[in-house]
Amino acid sequence: MKTNRRRIGTLSAGLLILVAAFATPASADDGGAEYVALGDSGAATTGVQHFDTGAPLQCAQSTVNTPKLVAADLGLRVDDRSCSSAKIKDLTGSQAAGIAPQFDALGPATRLVTVHIGANDTEMTRYVLGCHLAGIRGGNCADPSWDPSIDAIAPAYSAALRRITELAPNARIFVDGWPLYVRDGGCQELVGLRPSDASTIQRAFDRLNTVVARAAAEQGATYIDTKPASLGHDMCAPVGVRWFDPVVASETLTPYHPTVQGMRGVADVVTAAIRAAS
């Protein structure tokens, strides 16, 4: 009996160690996480919905964001480093106290990396807000510095992708772009936005997609175009259908940010692209 108990005790201890190994997120110190998600609020948050209290609070991560949904679809463990307000520099440096550089999750054991970042580097929020205010106060929505601000992120973006390859040499890298935000003509939910200015905002997101797609191609990463699948799901679509909340943000309370449906929609596109590539 004592021998059996000893064996059972040893077995139980072994199982506990095994469970702990799978439950503990991997880090660069032990080879990196199997799947690492990098990004800003476009990947991290659904605003006030499904708030993930296990992540740094400043990141406002969602429990149903795109990385977590992709991980569930593919049956992978994810180290989700996406964080609201993140910029490209926060991939290699600490964004704030208690938030480690996102690249810390990478290592030789990493097999999959998804990236969605860059909008904050272009000051997209400032320019978009300017378009809404221009409709209220008068003025020009098409700021002449907007396009140069978008184009300027290309070198840093390419450098970041190169660094991912160095830190995670065995990983496939997937970069997902920005879906359709604003349909032609806009709608009343986009407070202050003149119909003629709706296309200006969408053209900016399209330009950002072009810059990111070019960088991905140059660095051997796979760019995922999420815009075709998002047609009919822009901010002017009905609640429950739209992928992003408009200025009247009734679902997330965060305008121009993904809804739960948006995260699911983008995750479906990303998952399909990863499966197709493998």
Backbone bond lengths (Angstrom), bond angles and torsions (degrees), N, CA, C in turn:
res aa  C-N    CA-C-N  psi(-1)  N-CA   C-N-CA  omega(-1)  CA-C   N-CA-C  phi
1 M - - - 1.474 - - 1.527 111.52 -
2 K 1.363 115.51 -42.75 1.468 118.33 -179.80 1.516 111.04 -62.81
3 T 1.350 115.44 -37.82 1.471 119.36 -179.99 1.512 110.71 -65.10
4 N 1.356 115.89 -42.90 1.462 120.20 178.78 1.525 111.42 -62.75
5 R 1.342 114.41 -42.62 1.463 118.01 179.41 1.523 111.22 -62.57
6 R 1.351 114.36 -38.97 1.456 118.94 179.65 1.525 110.60 -63.62
7 R 1.363 114.95 -41.63 1.461 119.39 179.34 1.532 111.59 -65.06
8 I 1.342 114.95 -42.61 1.465 119.63 178.93 1.523 110.45 -62.58
9 G 1.354 115.17 -41.92 1.457 119.11 179.38 1.516 111.94 -63.29
10 T 1.337 116.12 -41.79 1.464 120.51 178.43 1.514 111.09 -64.47
11 L 1.351 115.87 -41.12 1.459 121.16 179.70 1.518 110.61 -63.70
12 S 1.340 115.72 -44.24 1.464 120.60 -179.23 1.525 110.73 -62.34
13 A 1.327 115.35 -41.77 1.457 119.25 178.61 1.522 110.87 -62.59
14 G 1.337 115.17 -40.90 1.460 119.58 178.66 1.506 111.95 -62.59
15 L 1.352 116.25 -42.01 1.459 119.99 178.89 1.516 111.55 -64.22
16 L 1.331 116.06 -39.63 1.462 120.00 179.31 1.523 110.95 -63.20
17 I 1.338 116.05 -40.16 1.467 119.94 178.31 1.515 110.47 -64.07
18 L 1.355 115.94 -41.02 1.458 120.94 -179.23 1.523 110.79 -64.51
19 V 1.337 116.37 -45.22 1.464 120.84 179.08 1.522 110.54 -62.40
20 A 1.328 116.05 -42.15 1.462 120.01 -179.71 1.517 111.15 -62.78
21 A 1.321 115.67 -38.70 1.468 120.26 -179.49 1.515 111.12 -61.67
22 F 1.342 116.42 -39.29 1.457 119.73 -179.02 1.521 111.76 -81.58
23 A 1.317 117.69 -24.17 1.463 120.71 -177.01 1.521 112.19 -83.70
24 T 1.343 116.09 -24.50 1.460 119.90 -176.87 1.511 110.44 -87.27
25 P 1.338 118.65 123.54 1.462 120.38 179.24 1.522 111.10 -58.37
26 A 1.313 116.30 135.78 1.449 120.33 178.61 1.520 109.71 -74.19
27 S 1.310 116.04 158.14 1.456 121.10 177.32 1.513 108.61 -132.96
28 A 1.320 116.27 174.61 1.458 120.66 179.76 1.522 110.99 -62.24
29 D 1.357 117.47 -24.82 1.457 121.03 -179.26 1.522 112.15 -64.63
30 D 1.345 117.26 -32.36 1.468 119.07 -179.03 1.525 111.59 -113.17
31 G 1.326 115.43 28.67 1.461 119.16 172.36 1.499 115.23 107.19
32 G 1.339 117.41 -8.36 1.457 120.00 179.86 1.507 113.30 93.98
33 A 1.327 115.69 156.61 1.462 121.07 178.65 1.522 110.15 -76.26
34 E 1.328 116.06 152.24 1.463 121.12 -178.97 1.532 111.02 -61.49
35 Y 1.325 116.23 -46.30 1.462 122.38 177.20 1.510 107.99 -125.92
36 V 1.320 116.07 123.61 1.455 121.97 179.68 1.523 109.05 -117.02
37 A 1.333 116.36 127.88 1.463 122.27 177.82 1.521 109.09 -107.70
38 L 1.328 115.61 124.34 1.456 122.33 -179.77 1.519 109.03 -116.01
39 G 1.335 117.44 143.84 1.458 116.10 177.94 1.513 115.14 161.86
40 D 1.330 113.02 -176.43 1.460 122.09 179.75 1.529 109.89 -108.17
41 S 1.332 116.78 -157.41 1.466 119.99 -175.42 1.526 113.22 -64.48
42 G 1.342 116.95 -24.12 1.460 119.16 177.75 1.509 112.73 -63.02
43 A 1.338 116.09 -22.76 1.463 121.12 175.36 1.522 112.03 -104.17
44 A 1.335 116.24 -23.94 1.460 120.07 -168.64 1.522 115.61 -89.13
45 T 1.331 117.47 -43.40 1.469 118.35 -160.82 1.521 115.22 -123.86
46 T 1.312 114.43 149.46 1.464 122.53 165.96 1.534 108.20 -117.54
47 G 1.324 114.88 34.68 1.462 120.47 177.61 1.518 112.67 65.55
48 V 1.327 115.68 -127.31 1.470 120.07 -176.67 1.519 112.26 -80.99
49 Q 1.321 117.87 -4.64 1.462 121.15 -178.01 1.526 111.42 -88.77
50 H 1.324 116.53 134.12 1.468 122.86 172.28 1.525 111.86 52.98
51 F 1.313 116.88 51.63 1.462 122.84 -177.69 1.523 110.16 -68.27
52 D 1.329 116.42 129.82 1.464 121.80 -179.13 1.529 109.01 -91.91
53 T 1.320 116.11 103.79 1.467 120.83 -177.77 1.520 112.09 -76.44
54 G 1.334 117.31 -8.55 1.459 120.06 178.11 1.510 113.42 -83.29
55 A 1.318 117.44 -12.20 1.464 122.64 179.22 1.525 108.77 -98.01
56 P 1.349 117.78 162.23 1.476 119.13 175.63 1.526 110.45 -53.46
57 L 1.319 117.29 130.53 1.459 121.28 -173.48 1.526 112.50 -59.41
58 Q 1.337 117.16 -35.39 1.458 120.15 -178.98 1.534 111.41 -63.81
59 C 1.317 116.70 -26.41 1.470 120.33 -178.99 1.520 112.38 -74.64
60 A 1.345 116.98 -20.07 1.466 121.94 178.42 1.528 111.40 51.29
61 Q 1.316 115.97 42.24 1.464 119.84 -179.95 1.523 111.43 -68.20
62 S 1.320 115.23 150.17 1.457 122.00 176.28 1.525 109.80 -104.05
63 T 1.306 115.71 150.14 1.469 120.13 175.45 1.516 111.38 -76.71
64 V 1.335 117.10 -10.61 1.469 120.79 179.41 1.529 110.31 -124.74
65 N 1.334 116.14 36.53 1.460 118.07 178.39 1.536 109.87 -79.91
66 T 1.313 115.49 172.00 1.464 120.34 -175.07 1.531 113.08 -56.62
67 P 1.347 120.41 -48.58 1.465 118.71 -179.70 1.529 113.97 -57.42
68 K 1.318 116.25 -42.64 1.469 118.75 -178.51 1.526 111.37 -68.81
69 L 1.324 116.56 -35.43 1.467 119.80 177.72 1.522 110.99 -69.29
70 V 1.328 116.73 -40.38 1.468 120.73 177.13 1.526 110.05 -62.48
71 A 1.323 116.17 -44.12 1.463 120.30 179.12 1.531 111.12 -59.43
72 A 1.322 116.46 -43.83 1.469 120.36 179.22 1.530 110.54 -64.86
73 D 1.329 116.61 -40.64 1.466 120.22 179.93 1.522 112.01 -62.64
74 L 1.339 115.77 -37.94 1.461 120.62 -175.71 1.528 113.22 -94.34
75 G 1.322 116.56 -4.40 1.454 120.09 -179.90 1.520 112.79 69.95
76 L 1.335 116.69 36.22 1.463 121.66 -178.12 1.522 111.12 -113.68
77 R 1.319 115.34 156.79 1.460 120.49 170.20 1.522 107.44 -89.56
78 V 1.308 116.82 131.93 1.458 120.70 -177.07 1.515 111.08 -114.49
79 D 1.306 116.27 137.81 1.458 121.71 166.50 1.519 104.99 -100.55
80 D 1.317 116.16 97.67 1.459 122.67 -174.01 1.519 109.41 -86.55
81 R 1.319 116.08 104.28 1.460 121.49 -179.66 1.531 112.19 -100.09
82 S 1.319 118.11 4.38 1.470 120.64 -179.64 1.524 110.00 -60.47
83 C 1.332 115.51 143.73 1.464 119.38 -173.95 1.522 110.50 -151.21
84 S 1.311 116.43 132.51 1.454 120.98 178.75 1.526 111.02 -57.69
85 S 1.327 115.93 141.97 1.471 124.85 179.46 1.526 113.44 72.29
86 A 1.320 117.95 6.80 1.466 120.15 -178.97 1.523 111.05 -66.82
87 K 1.328 114.44 145.50 1.465 122.60 173.14 1.527 108.43 -119.89
88 I 1.307 116.27 171.58 1.454 120.53 -177.32 1.533 111.16 -57.40
89 K 1.325 117.31 -36.77 1.463 120.68 179.82 1.523 112.49 -62.83
90 D 1.333 116.96 -23.77 1.461 120.59 -178.96 1.526 112.46 -78.35
91 L 1.320 116.44 -5.82 1.461 119.38 172.70 1.528 110.08 -70.62
92 T 1.324 116.11 -34.39 1.465 121.04 -177.15 1.526 113.69 -107.81
93 G 1.319 117.33 -12.84 1.460 121.10 179.66 1.515 111.41 -129.25
94 S 1.319 116.52 163.66 1.459 121.23 -179.78 1.521 110.37 -70.72
95 Q 1.320 116.55 128.73 1.459 121.40 179.92 1.519 111.47 -72.43
96 A 1.335 115.61 -34.74 1.467 122.22 -179.64 1.521 107.79 -168.09
97 A 1.318 116.03 171.47 1.461 120.17 179.18 1.527 110.52 -56.37
98 G 1.311 116.13 129.27 1.461 120.77 178.98 1.512 114.47 86.92
99 I 1.345 117.29 -1.19 1.464 120.96 178.89 1.525 108.10 -117.34
100 A 1.322 116.12 109.52 1.457 120.97 -177.47 1.523 110.51 -74.51
101 P 1.328 117.94 157.39 1.471 120.07 173.05 1.525 110.27 -53.28
102 Q 1.301 117.00 137.28 1.459 119.73 -175.56 1.526 112.04 -62.32
103 F 1.323 117.01 -31.23 1.468 120.58 -179.27 1.524 112.87 -68.07
104 D 1.328 118.40 -12.05 1.466 120.57 179.64 1.524 112.10 -60.82
105 A 1.317 117.60 -20.24 1.471 120.87 -178.17 1.524 112.53 -81.54
106 L 1.323 117.66 -11.09 1.463 121.29 -173.92 1.525 112.12 -85.51
107 G 1.330 114.53 153.29 1.455 119.81 176.74 1.515 110.85 -176.32
108 P 1.338 117.29 -179.57 1.465 121.23 -178.07 1.527 114.09 -60.07
109 A 1.331 117.02 -25.57 1.473 120.16 -179.72 1.520 112.59 -81.20
110 T 1.320 117.05 -10.31 1.461 120.71 -179.42 1.527 110.11 -69.29
111 R 1.331 115.58 128.37 1.465 121.10 -178.87 1.525 112.61 -110.06
112 L 1.330 116.86 -22.26 1.463 121.06 -176.38 1.513 109.69 -140.92
113 V 1.336 115.92 132.98 1.467 121.99 175.38 1.524 108.01 -132.16
114 T 1.329 116.44 128.86 1.461 120.79 172.03 1.521 108.22 -112.69
115 V 1.336 115.20 142.21 1.466 121.27 -175.36 1.520 109.71 -131.29
116 H 1.336 115.89 129.58 1.463 121.10 172.43 1.520 106.89 -144.71
117 I 1.325 115.60 96.32 1.463 120.22 -176.01 1.521 109.11 -157.47
118 G 1.331 116.77 158.94 1.459 120.70 176.02 1.512 114.98 131.97
119 A 1.331 118.18 -25.79 1.469 120.03 -176.36 1.520 112.06 -64.45
120 N 1.336 117.21 -36.98 1.468 119.44 -179.87 1.524 111.38 -70.22
121 D 1.323 116.95 -30.41 1.463 120.40 177.93 1.519 111.44 -66.77
122 T 1.320 117.04 -28.18 1.468 121.51 -179.50 1.523 112.46 -87.87
123 E 1.353 116.92 -0.36 1.470 122.03 -176.09 1.523 110.76 57.80
124 M 1.316 115.46 39.55 1.459 120.60 -177.17 1.530 111.71 -57.08
125 T 1.320 117.09 -40.82 1.472 120.03 -179.04 1.523 111.59 -59.03
126 R 1.319 117.36 -42.94 1.464 121.16 -178.55 1.525 110.99 -63.71
127 Y 1.311 116.53 -44.20 1.460 119.75 -178.55 1.534 111.51 -68.66
128 V 1.327 116.15 -41.95 1.468 119.61 179.36 1.524 110.20 -63.34
129 L 1.324 116.72 -44.63 1.469 120.52 177.44 1.523 110.53 -59.33
130 G 1.335 116.41 -38.42 1.455 120.05 177.82 1.519 112.43 -60.59
131 C 1.334 116.39 -35.83 1.470 119.97 178.27 1.519 111.31 -67.01
132 H 1.333 116.70 -40.74 1.464 119.79 178.71 1.529 110.75 -66.87
133 L 1.327 117.17 -41.47 1.466 120.69 179.71 1.530 111.25 -68.69
134 A 1.338 115.79 -32.77 1.469 118.97 178.48 1.522 111.01 -62.71
135 G 1.330 115.92 -33.85 1.455 119.47 178.68 1.515 112.96 -71.42
136 I 1.325 115.27 -24.34 1.468 120.18 -179.35 1.529 110.89 -90.29
137 R 1.320 116.07 -44.93 1.462 120.84 -174.35 1.533 112.94 -96.53
138 G 1.321 115.34 -16.40 1.459 119.61 -172.48 1.518 109.40 94.83
139 G 1.287 115.86 155.61 1.459 119.41 -179.94 1.512 111.08 127.24
140 N 1.321 115.35 -176.04 1.457 122.11 -174.83 1.520 110.85 -100.53
141 C 1.305 116.22 128.42 1.467 121.34 178.12 1.520 111.34 -77.05
142 A 1.333 117.49 -36.01 1.466 122.27 -174.00 1.526 110.54 -79.67
143 D 1.334 116.92 81.88 1.457 122.42 178.19 1.534 109.15 -63.44
144 P 1.323 118.23 127.25 1.465 120.15 -177.23 1.524 114.40 -63.78
145 S 1.329 117.54 -17.47 1.472 120.10 179.50 1.527 112.83 -89.97
146 W 1.343 116.98 -3.40 1.464 120.25 -175.45 1.528 111.73 -65.47
147 D 1.323 117.38 -53.39 1.467 120.27 -179.26 1.528 112.30 -59.74
148 P 1.334 119.20 -45.97 1.466 118.88 177.10 1.529 113.18 -60.19
149 S 1.336 117.17 -34.04 1.468 120.70 178.47 1.530 110.74 -64.23
150 I 1.317 116.08 -37.90 1.462 120.33 178.50 1.526 110.19 -70.80
151 D 1.311 116.64 -47.40 1.465 120.51 -178.09 1.525 111.96 -62.30
152 A 1.326 116.71 -28.60 1.466 121.28 -173.46 1.524 113.60 -68.97
153 I 1.339 118.11 -17.11 1.468 118.80 -177.40 1.526 112.07 -80.92
154 A 1.324 117.72 -10.00 1.468 120.84 -173.23 1.534 113.94 -54.82
155 P 1.335 120.16 -48.84 1.469 119.15 -178.51 1.532 113.06 -61.79
156 A 1.334 116.51 -43.98 1.463 119.96 -179.71 1.518 111.25 -65.91
157 Y 1.325 116.13 -36.93 1.465 119.96 -179.90 1.526 110.35 -66.47
158 S 1.317 116.45 -45.18 1.464 120.58 178.30 1.526 111.01 -61.89
159 A 1.326 116.38 -42.07 1.462 120.48 179.27 1.527 111.16 -62.68
160 A 1.324 116.21 -39.00 1.467 120.16 179.13 1.534 110.94 -64.12
161 L 1.326 116.67 -42.42 1.461 119.69 178.97 1.531 111.36 -65.35
162 R 1.337 117.01 -38.57 1.466 120.37 176.35 1.517 110.76 -61.71
163 R 1.324 115.95 -40.43 1.465 120.18 -178.85 1.528 110.89 -67.08
164 I 1.319 117.65 -36.24 1.464 120.25 176.27 1.525 109.87 -59.65
165 T 1.329 116.79 -43.85 1.462 121.27 179.09 1.521 111.25 -61.50
166 E 1.320 117.33 -37.36 1.465 120.67 178.88 1.526 111.62 -69.27
167 L 1.321 116.58 -42.14 1.464 120.81 -176.91 1.527 112.60 -78.46
168 A 1.334 116.02 -30.90 1.478 121.02 -178.70 1.526 108.84 -129.35
169 P 1.331 117.19 71.64 1.473 121.15 -173.18 1.514 114.69 -64.92
170 N 1.327 117.19 -16.70 1.463 120.59 -178.01 1.527 113.14 -101.04
171 A 1.327 116.35 9.50 1.468 120.36 -173.80 1.523 112.30 -99.44
172 R 1.335 115.40 147.20 1.446 122.06 166.02 1.521 107.61 -89.56
173 I 1.322 116.57 135.17 1.467 121.26 -176.24 1.520 109.30 -111.37
174 F 1.330 115.94 127.82 1.458 122.36 179.48 1.528 109.26 -122.14
175 V 1.314 115.73 127.34 1.456 122.60 -179.68 1.525 108.08 -112.26
176 D 1.326 117.32 117.25 1.471 118.50 178.92 1.523 110.47 -101.22
177 G 1.335 114.38 138.45 1.459 120.89 -176.87 1.512 113.12 -87.90
178 W 1.314 115.07 -169.38 1.462 122.57 -176.73 1.527 109.64 -96.51
179 P 1.331 118.04 129.45 1.473 121.45 179.72 1.530 111.74 -71.72
180 L 1.311 115.77 -171.28 1.463 121.33 176.70 1.521 109.29 -75.16
181 Y 1.327 115.86 122.52 1.456 121.31 177.54 1.526 111.82 -95.77
182 V 1.334 115.63 -48.34 1.459 120.50 -170.08 1.528 109.86 -126.90
183 R 1.303 116.34 122.51 1.462 120.00 175.60 1.524 109.75 -78.35
184 D 1.327 116.37 161.24 1.467 121.10 177.80 1.530 110.15 -56.15
185 G 1.317 116.28 130.93 1.460 120.69 178.19 1.508 114.72 91.04
186 G 1.346 117.61 -17.31 1.458 120.41 179.58 1.515 113.00 64.14
187 C 1.327 116.91 -156.50 1.467 122.58 -179.79 1.522 108.77 -166.07
188 Q 1.324 116.79 171.37 1.465 120.77 -175.30 1.529 112.58 -68.29
189 E 1.343 117.16 -23.15 1.473 119.23 178.13 1.526 111.92 -67.40
190 L 1.332 116.64 -18.86 1.461 121.30 177.70 1.526 108.16 -93.21
191 V 1.300 115.04 74.96 1.461 123.18 -169.89 1.534 111.76 -52.22
192 G 1.334 115.37 126.77 1.455 121.43 175.81 1.513 114.66 84.34
193 L 1.323 118.22 -13.80 1.461 120.09 -176.08 1.525 110.33 -80.30
194 R 1.318 115.87 118.04 1.457 120.59 178.36 1.526 110.00 -71.16
195 P 1.326 117.09 144.59 1.474 119.92 179.83 1.519 113.20 -51.24
196 S 1.322 116.20 -37.91 1.469 119.79 -178.17 1.525 112.43 -70.19
197 D 1.351 116.47 -20.12 1.460 120.39 -177.74 1.531 113.02 -91.78
198 A 1.317 116.98 -11.94 1.462 120.04 -179.66 1.528 110.78 -59.20
199 S 1.321 115.93 -43.01 1.464 119.38 -178.87 1.521 111.74 -68.84
200 T 1.330 117.60 -27.30 1.467 120.78 178.14 1.517 110.62 -63.65
201 I 1.322 115.93 -44.22 1.472 120.09 178.99 1.522 110.60 -65.50
202 Q 1.330 116.61 -45.69 1.465 118.22 -178.49 1.521 111.86 -65.65
203 R 1.326 117.02 -35.55 1.469 119.73 177.52 1.524 111.04 -61.83
204 A 1.336 116.41 -33.62 1.463 119.96 178.74 1.530 110.48 -66.23
205 F 1.328 116.72 -44.18 1.470 119.38 177.11 1.525 110.72 -64.02
206 D 1.318 116.90 -38.04 1.461 120.30 177.86 1.524 111.13 -64.79
207 R 1.314 116.37 -38.86 1.477 120.11 177.91 1.527 110.20 -64.78
208 L 1.334 116.16 -40.92 1.463 120.51 177.07 1.523 110.40 -60.40
209 N 1.316 116.62 -41.08 1.464 120.48 176.13 1.525 111.65 -59.26
210 T 1.320 115.75 -42.01 1.465 120.36 -179.26 1.527 111.39 -63.39
211 V 1.323 116.44 -43.39 1.467 121.22 179.38 1.525 110.91 -62.69
212 V 1.325 116.00 -45.97 1.465 121.04 -178.13 1.537 111.07 -68.50
213 A 1.318 116.59 -41.07 1.470 120.51 179.52 1.522 110.76 -62.51
214 R 1.329 116.91 -40.65 1.469 120.81 179.22 1.531 110.33 -64.20
215 A 1.326 116.29 -43.63 1.467 119.94 179.30 1.530 110.73 -62.71
216 A 1.328 116.14 -41.51 1.465 119.96 179.25 1.522 110.91 -61.43
217 A 1.315 116.62 -44.51 1.467 120.78 -179.78 1.520 110.85 -63.09
218 E 1.319 117.16 -40.55 1.464 120.98 -179.11 1.522 112.45 -66.35
219 Q 1.330 116.63 -30.03 1.463 120.62 -175.16 1.530 113.18 -103.07
220 G 1.312 117.54 7.70 1.457 120.48 175.96 1.516 114.91 79.30
221 A 1.322 116.93 15.28 1.467 120.84 175.64 1.526 109.22 -91.09
222 T 1.309 116.48 163.95 1.463 122.17 178.76 1.522 109.60 -99.60
223 Y 1.330 115.88 121.13 1.463 120.18 176.74 1.526 109.09 -89.06
224 I 1.334 115.92 135.41 1.462 121.90 179.68 1.526 108.81 -112.49
225 D 1.306 116.16 115.37 1.464 122.25 179.41 1.533 108.58 -83.76
226 T 1.316 116.59 109.64 1.469 120.92 -177.95 1.523 112.77 -95.25
227 K 1.321 117.26 -3.01 1.464 119.87 -174.55 1.539 113.05 -68.55
228 P 1.341 120.02 -46.18 1.476 118.55 -177.66 1.529 113.75 -55.65
229 A 1.308 117.32 -41.59 1.469 120.48 -178.54 1.523 112.34 -70.71
230 S 1.343 116.51 -17.79 1.465 119.72 -175.84 1.526 113.19 -92.02
231 L 1.311 118.28 -3.50 1.459 120.37 179.30 1.530 110.28 -59.22
232 G 1.315 116.28 129.88 1.458 120.94 -175.95 1.516 113.56 87.53
233 H 1.361 116.18 -1.95 1.467 120.73 -179.31 1.527 111.60 -118.79
234 D 1.324 117.29 19.00 1.460 121.46 -178.62 1.530 110.35 -69.95
235 M 1.314 116.17 -176.11 1.464 121.00 -175.15 1.521 114.12 -66.99
236 C 1.325 116.92 -15.41 1.462 120.09 178.81 1.530 112.68 -90.58
237 A 1.327 116.72 -3.54 1.465 120.37 177.74 1.529 109.53 -73.53
238 P 1.322 117.98 162.15 1.466 120.59 -178.77 1.526 112.98 -65.49
239 V 1.319 115.75 158.95 1.460 121.55 173.46 1.525 108.81 -56.50
240 G 1.300 116.25 135.82 1.455 120.79 -178.27 1.515 113.05 92.25
241 V 1.346 115.80 -13.55 1.469 120.99 178.94 1.524 110.11 -114.74
242 R 1.329 116.77 -37.77 1.465 120.20 -175.58 1.527 111.09 -69.66
243 W 1.325 114.39 145.58 1.455 121.84 -179.90 1.526 112.52 -91.20
244 F 1.327 116.75 -13.03 1.461 121.24 179.44 1.520 109.19 -138.39
245 D 1.322 116.17 143.05 1.457 120.23 177.18 1.525 110.26 -80.72
246 P 1.337 117.74 137.59 1.468 121.45 177.09 1.525 110.32 -79.56
247 V 1.310 116.32 -166.01 1.469 120.43 179.04 1.523 109.99 -60.23
248 V 1.322 117.17 -41.53 1.457 121.13 171.98 1.529 106.52 -81.12
249 A 1.336 115.36 81.72 1.464 121.36 -169.92 1.524 110.92 -87.82
250 S 1.305 116.13 81.00 1.461 121.17 -172.70 1.524 113.69 -75.62
251 E 1.332 117.52 -19.12 1.465 119.78 -177.63 1.523 112.40 -97.30
252 T 1.333 116.60 -51.07 1.465 120.30 -173.15 1.520 113.60 -102.39
253 L 1.323 116.45 -18.30 1.472 123.93 -172.45 1.526 111.69 64.89
254 T 1.320 117.65 14.90 1.463 121.98 178.01 1.525 108.91 -128.85
255 P 1.334 118.17 96.84 1.469 121.23 -178.40 1.528 112.75 -55.96
256 Y 1.330 114.42 147.45 1.467 121.65 178.15 1.539 111.88 62.22
257 H 1.313 117.09 26.55 1.465 120.80 178.01 1.529 110.41 -125.44
258 P 1.328 116.53 157.06 1.469 120.36 -172.55 1.521 113.68 -66.33
259 T 1.305 114.74 142.08 1.454 122.13 168.98 1.527 107.99 -87.62
260 V 1.315 116.32 175.08 1.461 120.29 175.84 1.531 109.73 -59.85
261 Q 1.335 116.26 -41.06 1.468 120.48 179.23 1.533 110.47 -64.79
262 G 1.328 116.08 -35.19 1.453 120.03 178.45 1.514 112.48 -66.20
263 M 1.319 116.36 -43.68 1.460 120.10 177.79 1.531 110.51 -61.64
264 R 1.330 115.47 -41.82 1.466 119.40 179.49 1.531 110.77 -65.61
265 G 1.320 116.21 -41.50 1.455 119.99 -179.68 1.514 112.46 -64.06
266 V 1.335 116.84 -45.35 1.457 120.51 178.78 1.529 110.21 -66.68
267 A 1.326 116.89 -40.32 1.463 120.45 178.96 1.523 111.22 -59.31
268 D 1.318 116.79 -39.57 1.472 119.98 178.69 1.527 110.84 -61.53
269 V 1.341 116.06 -42.34 1.466 120.30 -179.95 1.523 110.53 -67.14
270 V 1.322 117.05 -43.63 1.474 121.85 -179.03 1.525 110.28 -64.95
271 T 1.326 116.37 -45.93 1.469 120.17 179.46 1.518 111.31 -59.46
272 A 1.316 116.34 -44.78 1.463 120.29 -179.98 1.522 111.37 -61.87
273 A 1.338 116.62 -39.74 1.460 120.43 179.96 1.530 111.80 -67.06
274 I 1.312 116.40 -39.30 1.471 120.39 179.24 1.521 109.84 -66.35
275 R 1.311 116.87 -43.77 1.469 120.07 179.10 1.531 111.49 -64.45
276 A 1.321 115.67 -39.53 1.461 119.18 179.99 1.534 110.85 -65.09
277 A 1.325 116.20 -37.40 1.472 120.32 -178.55 1.518 112.38 -71.74
278 S 1.326 116.47 -27.30 1.475 120.16 -177.61 1.501 112.15 -89.08
